[in-house]
Amino acid sequence: MDDSTTMQTSPPPGTFKSKVGLVLSCVGCMVGTGNIWRFPRIVANNSGDEGCLQFILVWILFLFIWSIPMVLIEYGAGRFTKVSTILSFKRLVGLKSSWCGAWVALVDLGIASYYSVVLGWCFYYFCYYLVNDLPTSYEQSYATFNDFAVDSAWPVFFHFLSVSLAALAIAWGVKSIELVNTATVPIFLCLILFTLIWSLTLEYAGEGLKFLFSPDWDELAEARLWIDAVSQNAFDTGAASGLFLSYAAYMTAEHSIVKIGFLIPIGNNLVSLSCGMLTFATVFATRLQANDTIEEIVDILKDNGPANTGLTFIWFPLLYETITGGRVLAVLFFFALSLAGLSSMIANVELFVHNVKDLGVKRWQATIGCTIIIFLIGVGSAVNLQFLLNQDFVWGFALIISGTLFLYMIYRYGVRNFRQDMFNNYSISDWQLPLVWEWIVKFIAPIEAVGLLVWWAIDTISNSDGEEPWYGFSPESFMACIVQWVGFMAILVTINLLYVKYWLNVKQEKEDKNPLSSHDTHANSHLSLHSSLHSNSNPSYGTYGDEETKY
């Protein structure tokens, strides 16, 4: 067998080695604690007197007109450029727009820093109920969480454990990422399926499903429902988070990113819906046996608790205690939750590390440095629940801004050119990206982004009160959010401008003396970029994320 044959039958270094590993890594990138910890509570918060179907339908609508289009932008840009967010914006839009990619990375950093704390809670609860009985009263369950999260230093340790495990999983690049996800993702999917089937066998479980899938159409007039639907769907799928752009850098022309970009988000939302069914069935089954009314049960589902932990960490152990074998099921539940959170945490850490590595730092150095930064920032959330609540509020909604920046990327590149260059003319065996995708990202998505941000601002301001005014700095105030957004964005833009004005001039002087040393002479030329990525005889080979070779 000659060398050319070997090249075309063996995956190049720095890419996913199997389709199964690729798919499971992409699934793990999406499916996480947001499906189990966040989705059921958001559904309940937007329920009416009759049920929740109105929210589910709007949530599904945003899957197709926001999340999937955004995920496809990330897959296309990542596979085409073979780099992470900062350099992708630089190469596709221009050097002056590098700050946009840095913003996406910053949002990821903000989410990762508190997400690892929540993941640490999952690890703790899994370990705790291995050796302790379930609580028998609300006060006892609340005290269990309070003793751990408020009155002890254990959250810092488990936060450190979460970040460290994610760092180990990405230490060897795509090889270790693929290996870990191939092992963990099937386990937690099977555990969720098992727990769902078990919950459906409970007496009165049907009443919970009936309420979940019954409509209350009057609720569609509530602005909060639409805002929560798009933000939850973005949180569910990771749309516009940059996670898929980072993973797509390890993909080739043989990887069917249009199929992946359509089918995996749909599968992810089915997981969320399954978690909602599991939760509603369990809560209704146990509380109807205790003679609670529907209104009281819905109040339980809406119970946020400290830092939005009420349903998962306070009520679920209490509900499982009322069922035969409940402790075993509780342990399995928190084990599944831990694995789901870890797979998402891996993707978050990888995005940040990938950005640093693309700037010229060796992977092991970038991994250690980024892990330390994420840990230090996350300590605030680990020791103060109000700080965690603020970070969830600020950076969760910031995903909509990230989505707007991705729209800016393809407008500057050219929407039709993007569809042809990144998908239809690039892939070897894939679905053709349809023209309707262009219409969505050209006309519908911008209206969504602007409209929802305005709606969010109005809703946040109007719902403030005298104790927590919108212009104050409470955890979920409008001003606390805007100050962080504007402050960090100003810093990124300033750094970008200084880089262009000063460092680039020095670099240009060196290149004028030695033209052959330049690697970025044509960085802003789409034709030159396309040529460099397809310089080998097989169009699936280029420069890959795990290799030290740079453009």
ZAFIDREN-567194 format. One record per residue (C-alpha): residue number from 1; residue in three letters; x, y, z. Coordinates in pm, 1 decimal. Layout:
N
   i  aa     east    north       up
 NUM ala        X        Y        Z
...
end
This chain:
551
   i  aa     east    north       up
   1 met      0.0      0.0      0.0
   2 asp    149.6    334.0    -99.4
   3 asp    155.9    651.2    109.2
   4 ser   -129.8    820.2    -73.7
   5 thr   -357.6    523.9    -12.5
   6 thr   -264.4    524.9    353.9
   7 met   -349.5    894.9    379.1
   8 gln   -694.9    845.5    235.4
   9 thr   -792.2    544.5    447.4
  10 ser   -650.3    651.1    785.4
  11 pro   -775.1    952.8    982.3
  12 pro   -509.3   1225.2    999.2
  13 pro   -358.9   1313.4   1336.8
  14 gly   -560.6   1550.2   1551.9
  15 thr   -902.3   1430.3   1431.3
  16 phe  -1177.0   1208.3   1569.2
  17 lys  -1082.7    848.2   1494.0
  18 ser  -1434.1    700.4   1477.2
  19 lys  -1783.1    819.2   1393.1
  20 val  -1910.3    676.4   1721.4
  21 gly  -1653.9    874.9   1920.6
  22 leu  -1734.8   1187.9   1721.5
  23 val  -2110.6   1157.3   1774.0
  24 leu  -2080.6   1075.8   2144.7
  25 ser  -1842.1   1369.2   2198.2
  26 cys  -2087.8   1604.3   2027.1
  27 val  -2373.8   1461.1   2232.6
  28 gly  -2168.7   1504.0   2550.0
  29 cys  -2095.9   1861.2   2447.8
  30 met  -2469.9   1934.6   2458.5
  31 val  -2623.2   1703.9   2714.1
  32 gly  -2543.3   1812.5   3068.6
  33 thr  -2690.7   1936.7   3392.2
  34 gly  -2889.8   2195.3   3196.0
  35 asn  -3114.1   1915.1   3072.8
  36 ile  -3171.7   1766.5   3418.6
  37 trp  -3108.6   2048.1   3665.9
  38 arg  -3244.8   2345.3   3467.9
  39 phe  -3503.5   2236.8   3208.8
  40 pro  -3780.3   2097.1   3435.3
  41 arg  -3767.5   2404.6   3658.5
  42 ile  -3785.8   2645.4   3362.1
  43 val  -4082.2   2450.9   3220.5
  44 ala  -4262.4   2470.1   3555.4
  45 asn  -4189.9   2841.6   3591.3
  46 asn  -4366.5   2901.7   3259.4
  47 ser  -4663.3   2676.7   3323.6
  48 gly  -5017.5   2808.0   3343.9
  49 asp  -5309.1   2684.2   3549.3
  50 glu  -5379.9   2419.9   3285.6
  51 gly  -5031.6   2300.0   3193.9
  52 cys  -4697.9   2352.1   3018.8
  53 leu  -4744.1   2260.1   2652.0
  54 gln  -4735.9   2622.8   2535.8
  55 phe  -4378.4   2660.2   2664.3
  56 ile  -4263.1   2330.3   2513.3
  57 leu  -4393.3   2431.1   2168.7
  58 val  -4213.8   2768.2   2177.1
  59 trp  -3898.9   2596.1   2305.9
  60 ile  -3912.9   2352.6   2010.6
  61 leu  -3970.2   2642.4   1769.0
  62 phe  -3649.2   2812.7   1884.7
  63 leu  -3462.3   2486.3   1835.0
  64 phe  -3515.0   2523.8   1459.1
  65 ile  -3498.6   2901.0   1414.6
  66 trp  -3213.9   2975.6   1658.4
  67 ser  -3019.9   2684.6   1808.7
  68 ile  -2969.1   2458.9   1504.4
  69 pro  -2870.2   2748.4   1270.9
  70 met  -2618.5   2869.5   1532.1
  71 val  -2476.0   2521.7   1588.6
  72 leu  -2428.0   2482.6   1212.5
  73 ile  -2240.0   2813.8   1194.2
  74 glu  -2001.7   2685.3   1460.0
  75 tyr  -1949.2   2349.0   1294.1
  76 gly  -1884.5   2507.7    956.8
  77 ala  -1642.7   2772.1   1081.5
  78 gly  -1452.5   2531.7   1307.9
  79 arg  -1402.0   2260.2   1048.5
  80 phe  -1307.3   2513.9    779.7
  81 thr  -1051.4   2710.3    979.7
  82 lys   -924.6   2427.7   1204.6
  83 val   -881.1   2676.9   1490.5
  84 ser  -1087.1   2796.9   1784.3
  85 thr  -1299.1   3108.0   1826.4
  86 ile  -1043.9   3392.7   1834.7
  87 leu   -850.0   3288.0   1525.2
  88 ser  -1168.5   3181.1   1344.6
  89 phe  -1301.4   3537.5   1363.2
  90 lys   -959.4   3667.5   1265.0
  91 arg   -935.9   3447.5    956.0
  92 leu  -1297.3   3470.2    839.2
  93 val  -1372.0   3833.5    924.1
  94 gly  -1044.3   4014.4    987.2
  95 leu   -790.7   4093.5   1253.6
  96 lys   -992.6   4383.1   1395.3
  97 ser  -1277.1   4142.7   1473.6
  98 ser  -1069.2   3903.0   1681.7
  99 trp  -1229.4   4047.3   1994.7
 100 cys  -1557.7   3880.4   1890.0
 101 gly  -1396.6   3538.3   1923.7
 102 ala  -1243.6   3646.9   2253.5
 103 trp  -1591.6   3745.3   2376.9
 104 val  -1724.3   3397.0   2295.3
 105 ala  -1431.8   3247.0   2487.2
 106 leu  -1495.9   3484.6   2778.8
 107 val  -1861.1   3379.7   2800.6
 108 asp  -1746.8   3018.1   2799.9
 109 leu  -1501.9   3098.5   3080.3
 110 gly  -1777.6   3262.4   3284.5
 111 ile  -2010.9   2964.1   3239.6
 112 ala  -1738.4   2704.9   3303.4
 113 ser  -1635.0   2874.0   3628.5
 114 tyr  -1973.9   2833.9   3796.4
 115 tyr  -2081.4   2523.5   3605.0
 116 ser  -1795.1   2331.5   3763.5
 117 val  -1930.8   2428.3   4107.1
 118 val  -2272.6   2281.5   4023.5
 119 leu  -2099.2   1972.1   3887.1
 120 gly  -1914.5   1949.1   4218.5
 121 trp  -2249.5   1945.5   4398.7
 122 cys  -2351.8   1647.9   4183.9
 123 phe  -2035.8   1459.0   4277.2
 124 tyr  -2091.0   1537.1   4643.7
 125 tyr  -2453.9   1419.9   4644.4
 126 phe  -2356.7   1099.1   4465.5
 127 cys  -2093.5   1027.5   4732.4
 128 tyr  -2312.1   1146.3   5020.3
 129 tyr  -2608.5    919.2   4948.7
 130 leu  -2384.0    619.1   4899.8
 131 val  -2329.9    620.3   5276.5
 132 asn  -2622.9    825.8   5413.9
 133 asp  -2998.1    779.9   5425.2
 134 leu  -3230.0   1005.2   5226.1
 135 pro  -3399.6   1292.6   5411.9
 136 thr  -3750.9   1247.3   5547.1
 137 ser  -3858.0   1613.4   5562.6
 138 tyr  -3808.9   1932.5   5366.3
 139 glu  -3622.2   2088.2   5658.5
 140 gln  -3383.5   1792.4   5675.7
 141 ser  -3318.5   1799.2   5300.2
 142 tyr  -3265.0   2174.4   5305.3
 143 ala  -3024.6   2136.0   5598.8
 144 thr  -2826.0   1873.1   5406.0
 145 phe  -2769.5   2114.6   5120.7
 146 asn  -2710.3   2413.0   5349.3
 147 asp  -2457.8   2229.3   5567.2
 148 phe  -2265.3   2134.6   5255.7
 149 ala  -2291.7   2438.2   5027.5
 150 val  -2302.0   2720.4   5282.0
 151 asp  -2143.0   2604.2   5604.8
 152 ser  -1849.9   2394.0   5481.6
 153 ala  -1545.8   2415.0   5255.8
 154 trp  -1643.6   2101.6   5062.9
 155 pro  -1779.3   2298.0   4760.5
 156 val  -1430.5   2435.1   4694.8
 157 phe  -1282.1   2085.3   4699.4
 158 phe  -1547.8   1939.6   4467.9
 159 his  -1517.0   2242.3   4239.8
 160 phe  -1144.2   2167.1   4218.6
 161 leu  -1222.3   1800.2   4151.6
 162 ser  -1459.6   1891.7   3865.9
 163 val  -1210.9   2120.5   3693.3
 164 ser   -927.4   1871.8   3740.9
 165 leu  -1121.9   1580.0   3591.1
 166 ala  -1217.0   1791.2   3289.6
 167 ala   -852.9   1899.9   3248.7
 168 leu   -733.3   1539.4   3255.9
 169 ala   -991.8   1448.2   2993.4
 170 ile   -857.0   1707.1   2746.7
 171 ala   -486.7   1676.6   2835.8
 172 trp   -406.5   1471.3   2524.9
 173 gly   -636.3   1663.6   2293.9
 174 val   -899.3   1496.1   2082.8
 175 lys   -769.7   1146.8   2169.0
 176 ser   -853.8   1174.2   2538.1
 177 ile  -1171.3   1375.3   2471.0
 178 glu  -1302.1   1103.0   2242.4
 179 leu  -1202.5    826.5   2484.4
 180 val  -1369.0    982.4   2789.9
 181 asn  -1692.5   1071.9   2609.9
 182 thr  -1715.5    728.7   2449.9
 183 ala  -1705.1    579.4   2800.3
 184 thr  -1926.6    822.7   2993.3
 185 val  -2198.7    941.3   2752.8
 186 pro  -2362.9    598.1   2693.7
 187 ile  -2367.6    533.0   3069.1
 188 phe  -2556.5    847.9   3164.8
 189 leu  -2795.5    814.6   2868.5
 190 cys  -2879.8    460.3   2982.7
 191 leu  -2923.8    579.7   3341.6
 192 ile  -3159.5    857.8   3233.6
 193 leu  -3359.5    611.4   3021.7
 194 phe  -3379.9    364.4   3310.5
 195 thr  -3490.8    633.2   3557.1
 196 leu  -3750.8    763.1   3309.6
 197 ile  -3900.1    416.5   3259.0
 198 trp  -3904.7    359.3   3633.3
 199 ser  -4077.6    695.1   3698.3
 200 leu  -4350.7    614.1   3444.9
 201 thr  -4444.6    302.0   3641.5
 202 leu  -4536.8    505.2   3950.9
 203 glu  -4897.7    550.7   4048.7
 204 tyr  -5029.8    891.4   3936.3
 205 ala  -4731.2    940.6   3703.1
 206 gly  -4982.9    990.5   3422.8
 207 glu  -5119.3   1298.1   3600.0
 208 gly  -4777.3   1458.8   3581.9
 209 leu  -4745.3   1384.8   3210.0
 210 lys  -5098.3   1511.7   3151.5
 211 phe  -5012.0   1844.8   3313.4
 212 leu  -4679.3   1864.6   3127.7
 213 phe  -4842.2   1818.9   2786.7
 214 ser  -5161.5   2020.3   2844.2
 215 pro  -5172.5   2375.6   2701.3
 216 asp  -5258.0   2704.1   2864.5
 217 trp  -5258.8   2930.4   2560.4
 218 asp  -5302.7   3253.5   2760.8
 219 glu  -4942.6   3216.6   2878.7
 220 leu  -4816.0   3284.9   2523.9
 221 ala  -4878.9   3653.8   2590.8
 222 glu  -4608.8   3652.3   2860.5
 223 ala  -4276.0   3793.2   2740.8
 224 arg  -4089.2   3589.2   2998.0
 225 leu  -4205.3   3264.5   2838.8
 226 trp  -4044.3   3351.7   2504.3
 227 ile  -3723.3   3476.0   2668.0
 228 asp  -3693.4   3166.0   2883.1
 229 ala  -3767.0   2941.6   2584.4
 230 val  -3482.8   3072.6   2369.8
 231 ser  -3233.8   3105.6   2655.2
 232 gln  -3310.9   2754.1   2780.6
 233 asn  -3281.2   2610.4   2430.0
 234 ala  -2947.9   2785.4   2382.3
 235 phe  -2834.3   2659.3   2723.7
 236 asp  -2961.6   2308.8   2640.5
 237 thr  -2785.2   2282.1   2306.6
 238 gly  -2486.5   2508.5   2375.2
 239 ala  -2580.1   2716.0   2070.5
 240 ala  -2342.7   3010.7   2009.8
 241 ser  -2121.8   2903.0   2299.4
 242 gly  -1826.5   2823.4   2072.8
 243 leu  -1809.2   2464.5   2200.6
 244 phe  -1891.6   2310.9   1863.8
 245 leu  -1652.6   2536.5   1677.1
 246 ser  -1376.2   2406.2   1901.0
 247 tyr  -1472.7   2040.9   1849.0
 248 ala  -1524.7   2092.2   1474.6
 249 ala  -1157.0   2188.9   1442.0
 250 tyr  -1093.6   1814.8   1484.6
 251 met  -1330.7   1721.3   1199.3
 252 thr  -1263.1   1656.4    831.0
 253 ala  -1456.3   1667.1    505.4
 254 glu  -1567.4   1307.4    567.1
 255 his  -1751.9   1410.6    884.2
 256 ser  -2114.5   1494.3    805.1
 257 ile  -2154.4   1814.2   1002.2
 258 val  -2493.9   1908.1    853.8
 259 lys  -2638.4   1574.7    966.9
 260 ile  -2469.0   1613.8   1305.6
 261 gly  -2579.8   1977.0   1336.3
 262 phe  -2944.1   1881.8   1275.4
 263 leu  -2983.8   1544.4   1443.5
 264 ile  -2781.5   1584.6   1763.8
 265 pro  -2960.9   1905.0   1880.9
 266 ile  -3291.7   1728.2   1818.6
 267 gly  -3167.7   1429.4   2018.5
 268 asn  -3046.0   1661.7   2292.7
 269 asn  -3389.6   1819.7   2324.0
 270 leu  -3544.5   1473.5   2343.7
 271 val  -3316.0   1410.7   2642.7
 272 ser  -3436.3   1736.6   2800.5
 273 leu  -3796.8   1640.2   2737.3
 274 ser  -3731.1   1298.0   2891.1
 275 cys  -3588.0   1469.1   3199.7
 276 gly  -3897.7   1686.8   3216.2
 277 met  -4122.0   1380.4   3193.3
 278 leu  -3914.9   1204.3   3461.2
 279 thr  -3938.8   1502.8   3693.6
 280 phe  -4308.2   1576.2   3649.6
 281 ala  -4400.6   1207.2   3678.2
 282 thr  -4198.4   1165.4   3998.8
 283 val  -4316.2   1484.2   4167.2
 284 phe  -4684.2   1434.9   4081.9
 285 ala  -4675.8   1065.8   4177.3
 286 thr  -4526.1   1124.6   4520.4
 287 arg  -4712.4   1442.1   4613.1
 288 leu  -5057.2   1327.1   4496.2
 289 gln  -5013.7   1028.3   4727.5
 290 ala  -4954.0   1284.4   5004.0
 291 asn  -5283.5   1453.9   4905.0
 292 asp  -5123.0   1774.0   4774.7
 293 thr  -5321.2   1985.5   4528.9
 294 ile  -5205.9   2055.8   4172.9
 295 glu  -5122.3   2413.3   4274.7
 296 glu  -4902.8   2291.6   4560.7
 297 ile  -4724.2   2043.7   4333.6
 298 val  -4651.7   2313.1   4073.8
 299 asp  -4514.9   2534.7   4351.0
 300 ile  -4273.3   2253.6   4441.5
 301 leu  -4161.3   2229.1   4078.6
 302 lys  -4108.8   2606.1   4070.0
 303 asp  -3914.3   2610.3   4396.0
 304 asn  -3579.2   2757.4   4298.0
 305 gly  -3417.5   2718.4   4634.6
 306 pro  -3076.7   2875.9   4700.0
 307 ala  -2903.0   2946.9   4366.9
 308 asn  -3175.9   2759.9   4172.7
 309 thr  -3102.4   2430.3   4347.1
 310 gly  -3443.0   2362.7   4499.7
 311 leu  -3585.1   2096.5   4271.3
 312 thr  -3273.5   1889.4   4203.3
 313 phe  -3079.1   1903.5   4528.2
 314 ile  -3353.3   1958.9   4785.2
 315 trp  -3673.9   1804.5   4653.0
 316 phe  -3544.4   1506.7   4453.3
 317 pro  -3380.2   1330.1   4751.7
 318 leu  -3700.1   1390.8   4948.6
 319 leu  -3918.0   1249.5   4671.4
 320 tyr  -3702.0    941.7   4622.8
 321 glu  -3724.6    870.7   4996.5
 322 thr  -4097.5    802.9   4965.1
 323 ile  -4042.5    518.4   4714.0
 324 thr  -3921.2    164.5   4773.1
 325 gly  -3560.2    143.9   4657.8
 326 gly  -3547.7    522.4   4641.6
 327 arg  -3196.4    553.2   4779.4
 328 val  -3055.7    333.3   4501.8
 329 leu  -3240.5    539.6   4243.6
 330 ala  -3119.0    862.7   4403.2
 331 val  -2758.6    742.6   4380.4
 332 leu  -2808.8    645.2   4014.7
 333 phe  -2972.6    980.7   3944.2
 334 phe  -2684.9   1184.0   4084.7
 335 phe  -2432.1    956.4   3917.3
 336 ala  -2601.4   1018.4   3581.3
 337 leu  -2614.2   1389.8   3658.2
 338 ser  -2241.7   1387.9   3739.4
 339 leu  -2148.0   1213.3   3414.7
 340 ala  -2369.1   1446.8   3212.0
 341 gly  -2213.8   1751.0   3374.8
 342 leu  -1861.5   1619.2   3326.7
 343 ser  -1908.7   1569.9   2952.0
 344 ser  -2024.4   1930.3   2915.9
 345 met  -1748.6   2057.7   3144.2
 346 ile  -1490.8   1886.2   2921.8
 347 ala  -1618.9   2082.4   2621.9
 348 asn  -1610.9   2411.1   2815.1
 349 val  -1252.6   2365.7   2931.0
 350 glu  -1142.5   2248.1   2586.2
 351 leu  -1273.4   2565.2   2421.2
 352 phe  -1072.9   2787.7   2652.9
 353 val   -760.2   2571.5   2625.8
 354 his   -794.0   2549.6   2247.5
 355 asn   -800.6   2928.5   2218.3
 356 val   -487.3   2965.4   2429.9
 357 lys   -309.4   2685.3   2241.7
 358 asp   -392.8   2845.6   1906.8
 359 leu   -209.3   3157.4   2023.0
 360 gly    114.3   2959.3   2044.8
 361 val    111.4   2800.6   2391.1
 362 lys    178.7   2427.3   2423.2
 363 arg   -128.3   2221.4   2510.3
 364 trp     -4.6   2100.9   2849.9
 365 gln     85.7   2455.9   2950.1
 366 ala   -246.6   2590.4   2825.8
 367 thr   -434.6   2315.1   3010.4
 368 ile   -263.8   2386.0   3343.3
 369 gly   -297.6   2763.5   3308.7
 370 cys   -663.5   2756.7   3204.2
 371 thr   -752.3   2508.8   3476.4
 372 ile   -603.0   2738.6   3739.9
 373 ile   -791.7   3040.4   3600.4
 374 ile  -1125.9   2855.3   3590.4
 375 phe  -1071.4   2726.9   3943.5
 376 leu   -981.4   3069.3   4086.7
 377 ile  -1278.0   3244.1   3924.6
 378 gly  -1510.0   2963.0   4032.8
 379 val  -1407.0   2988.5   4397.1
 380 gly  -1638.5   3289.9   4424.9
 381 ser  -1937.2   3072.7   4324.0
 382 ala  -1821.0   2788.4   4546.4
 383 val  -1816.7   3000.5   4862.9
 384 asn  -2105.2   3237.0   4786.4
 385 leu  -2434.9   3119.0   4636.6
 386 gln  -2536.0   3475.1   4549.1
 387 phe  -2222.7   3508.8   4336.8
 388 leu  -2309.8   3183.8   4157.1
 389 leu  -2663.8   3307.2   4097.5
 390 asn  -2523.7   3627.8   3946.9
 391 gln  -2285.3   3442.1   3717.2
 392 asp  -2561.4   3212.8   3591.3
 393 phe  -2780.6   3515.0   3521.4
 394 val  -2509.3   3720.2   3349.2
 395 trp  -2337.9   3462.4   3129.2
 396 gly  -2643.7   3252.7   3047.9
 397 phe  -2810.1   3546.9   2871.4
 398 ala  -2475.4   3649.9   2719.9
 399 leu  -2510.2   3352.4   2483.1
 400 ile  -2756.0   3563.4   2282.5
 401 ile  -2484.4   3826.7   2233.8
 402 ser  -2244.9   3552.6   2125.4
 403 gly  -2505.1   3439.7   1873.5
 404 thr  -2526.1   3793.5   1737.2
 405 leu  -2148.3   3795.0   1687.3
 406 phe  -2164.2   3465.9   1496.5
 407 leu  -2428.1   3624.1   1272.8
 408 tyr  -2187.8   3913.9   1218.5
 409 met  -1919.5   3662.5   1116.8
 410 ile  -2121.6   3511.4    835.9
 411 tyr  -2257.7   3849.2    719.2
 412 arg  -1903.0   3975.2    676.3
 413 tyr  -1794.3   3656.2    504.0
 414 gly  -2110.2   3639.1    293.5
 415 val  -2401.4   3415.9    392.3
 416 arg  -2421.2   3236.7     57.5
 417 asn  -2043.5   3199.8     36.0
 418 phe  -2043.4   3060.7    389.4
 419 arg  -2307.1   2801.1    301.6
 420 gln  -2118.2   2691.1     -9.3
 421 asp  -1758.6   2708.2    119.7
 422 met  -1812.7   2556.7    463.9
 423 phe  -2075.5   2297.9    374.8
 424 asn  -2198.1   2220.5     24.6
 425 asn  -1865.0   2248.1   -157.3
 426 tyr  -1652.8   2116.1    129.0
 427 ser  -1816.0   1797.9    253.8
 428 ile  -1751.0   1468.4     81.8
 429 ser  -2065.9   1287.0    198.9
 430 asp  -2325.5   1495.7    378.0
 431 trp  -2665.8   1653.4    342.2
 432 gln  -2670.9   1973.1    139.9
 433 leu  -2737.9   2272.6    364.2
 434 pro  -3069.9   2407.5    231.5
 435 leu  -3141.7   2761.3    120.0
 436 val  -3387.7   2805.1    405.7
 437 trp  -3086.0   2821.2    641.3
 438 glu  -2977.9   3141.1    462.3
 439 trp  -3321.3   3295.1    509.0
 440 ile  -3320.0   3212.6    879.9
 441 val  -2976.6   3360.3    952.8
 442 lys  -3037.0   3662.0    726.2
 443 phe  -3381.8   3767.0    837.0
 444 ile  -3523.4   3571.5   1131.7
 445 ala  -3223.0   3527.0   1363.2
 446 pro  -3129.2   3899.3   1377.3
 447 ile  -3486.0   3991.2   1470.3
 448 glu  -3480.1   3722.7   1738.4
 449 ala  -3149.4   3843.5   1882.4
 450 val  -3241.0   4212.2   1898.8
 451 gly  -3602.0   4154.0   1998.6
 452 leu  -3519.2   3911.0   2276.4
 453 leu  -3242.5   4129.4   2421.7
 454 val  -3479.5   4428.0   2428.6
 455 trp  -3757.1   4213.8   2570.1
 456 trp  -3519.6   4073.9   2832.2
 457 ala  -3413.8   4425.6   2935.8
 458 ile  -3773.5   4546.7   2965.4
 459 asp  -3878.9   4234.9   3155.9
 460 thr  -3583.0   4253.1   3395.8
 461 ile  -3637.6   4622.0   3468.4
 462 ser  -4015.5   4593.4   3504.5
 463 asn  -3989.0   4298.1   3744.5
 464 ser  -3748.6   4478.1   3978.3
 465 asp  -3878.9   4612.6   4306.5
 466 gly  -3784.8   4855.0   4580.1
 467 glu  -3567.6   4603.5   4763.3
 468 glu  -3376.2   4503.4   4448.7
 469 pro  -3406.4   4792.1   4197.1
 470 trp  -3291.3   4740.3   3837.7
 471 tyr  -3017.3   5002.9   3879.9
 472 gly  -2873.6   4829.9   4185.9
 473 phe  -2622.1   4546.3   4198.0
 474 ser  -2825.5   4255.3   4326.8
 475 pro  -2740.0   3913.1   4175.5
 476 glu  -3010.2   3928.3   3905.6
 477 ser  -3035.6   4301.7   3844.9
 478 phe  -3018.5   4463.6   3502.8
 479 met  -2734.3   4692.5   3605.6
 480 ala  -2516.6   4412.4   3746.6
 481 cys  -2548.5   4233.9   3414.6
 482 ile  -2487.9   4533.0   3187.6
 483 val  -2184.2   4653.6   3382.4
 484 gln  -2014.1   4315.5   3343.9
 485 trp  -2104.3   4285.1   2975.3
 486 val  -1994.6   4635.8   2881.4
 487 gly  -1687.9   4629.6   3105.1
 488 phe  -1543.9   4304.4   2968.8
 489 met  -1636.5   4390.8   2611.6
 490 ala  -1458.8   4726.3   2641.5
 491 ile  -1146.3   4550.4   2770.1
 492 leu  -1148.2   4301.7   2480.4
 493 val  -1200.8   4570.6   2216.0
 494 thr   -923.4   4784.7   2365.7
 495 ile   -676.5   4494.0   2367.7
 496 asn   -770.7   4411.6   2008.8
 497 leu   -715.2   4772.0   1893.9
 498 leu   -381.4   4797.2   2074.2
 499 tyr   -273.8   4468.5   1916.2
 500 val   -361.3   4594.9   1568.6
 501 lys   -201.6   4934.3   1618.9
 502 tyr    124.2   4845.5   1791.6
 503 trp    217.1   4477.5   1783.1
 504 leu    114.5   4430.0   1421.2
 505 asn    330.8   4723.6   1313.1
 506 val    633.7   4562.5   1478.5
 507 lys    550.9   4231.4   1313.1
 508 gln    511.9   4397.2    973.9
 509 glu    855.7   4554.0   1002.8
 510 lys   1006.6   4209.6   1068.0
 511 glu    817.2   4060.7    774.1
 512 asp    939.2   4338.8    544.2
 513 lys   1294.7   4238.1    631.6
 514 asn   1220.8   3864.1    592.8
 515 pro    906.5   3805.0    380.7
 516 leu    937.2   3425.5    401.4
 517 ser    873.0   3432.6    778.0
 518 ser    513.9   3549.4    738.3
 519 his    235.1   3302.6    808.1
 520 asp    -50.9   3552.5    808.3
 521 thr      9.0   3761.1    495.4
 522 his   -318.5   3643.0    349.3
 523 ala   -507.2   3589.0    673.5
 524 asn   -801.3   3797.6    558.5
 525 ser   -825.6   3646.5    212.6
 526 his  -1095.2   3379.2    193.5
 527 leu   -944.4   3235.2   -122.9
 528 ser   -600.8   3195.6     32.5
 529 leu   -751.5   3039.7    345.9
 530 his   -949.6   2792.2    139.1
 531 ser   -640.7   2703.2    -59.8
 532 ser   -429.7   2645.3    251.0
 533 leu   -690.3   2416.6    400.2
 534 his   -714.9   2207.9     85.6
 535 ser   -349.8   2202.9    -15.7
 536 asn   -330.1   1822.2     10.6
 537 ser   -469.7   1585.6   -249.6
 538 asn   -743.7   1478.6    -10.5
 539 pro   -966.7   1777.8     82.4
 540 ser  -1023.7   1643.2    429.9
 541 tyr   -666.9   1711.2    538.3
 542 gly   -538.1   2041.2    657.1
 543 thr   -384.4   2181.6    972.0
 544 tyr   -543.3   2029.6   1279.7
 545 gly   -603.1   2151.0   1629.8
 546 asp   -373.6   1908.5   1809.0
 547 glu    -73.7   1972.4   1586.2
 548 glu    167.9   2250.1   1667.4
 549 thr    172.7   2369.0   1303.8
 550 lys     12.3   2712.5   1272.9
 551 tyr   -116.3   2914.4    983.4
end
